[in-house]
Amino acid sequence: MEPAAVTLRLPATPPLATATTLDPRKVGMLAFLLSEVAFFTTLIVAYVVYFGRSLTGPTPAEVLSLPLVFATTACLLGSSVTVHMAGKWLRHGNPKDFVLWWSATIVLGVVFLLGTAYEWSELIGHHRLTIGRNLFGTTYYTLVGFHAAHVTVGVIAMAVVLGLSLRGRLSEHDHVPVELVSWYWHFVDVVWVVVFVIVYLAGQ
């Protein structure tokens, strides 16, 4: 009589853990922001190096208006709060509040740009400070001008995202576009804090 066959049962192999991967869109934005850090660092260093070397006036202390810049800075810093709140409400599945806070961010960004435009009109029209007037004019308009251009790009990007939201193209399940634009906006705000301290406060 043949012995009964013995069946060996090995313990089940646990499933392999799925590797966590970064969203390619986030990686791309991080790489872009790092390049922007290098870009603005170059402009800021150039401003600092040539500060006080102008052979002719006007000087920063003579023409820069702190009350106006304090107001526009408050708007821009406040927009960091509103853009954060907008993202929070979207993740919580509340599109109406998202639209409200996101729209407030756009308005604050536009107010900042209008304040910058008014400041430049005063500098050019009243103080005759142009980009070719002296070293201060050259470095000032280059640094502040590029920052204003980045704010403009941010406002346009937020307007596009707002349009997608109003069309029902955004949800709490895919909020990466909102997150990426928020990263960019926070970066623009941080850069402005550095510019504000170096150009406007140190210039006094």
Buried (B, 14 or more C-beta within 10 A) or exposed (E): EEEEEEEEEEEEEEEEEEEEEEEEEEEEBEEBBEEBEEEBEEBBEBBEEBBEEBEEEBBBEEBBBEEBBEEBBEBBBBBBBBBBBBBEBBBEEBBEBBBBBBBBBBBBBBBBBEBBEEBBEBBBEEBEBEEEBBBBBBBBBBBBBBBBEBBBEBBEBBBEBBEEBEEEEBEBEEBEBBBBBBBBBBBBBBBBEBBBEBBBEEBE
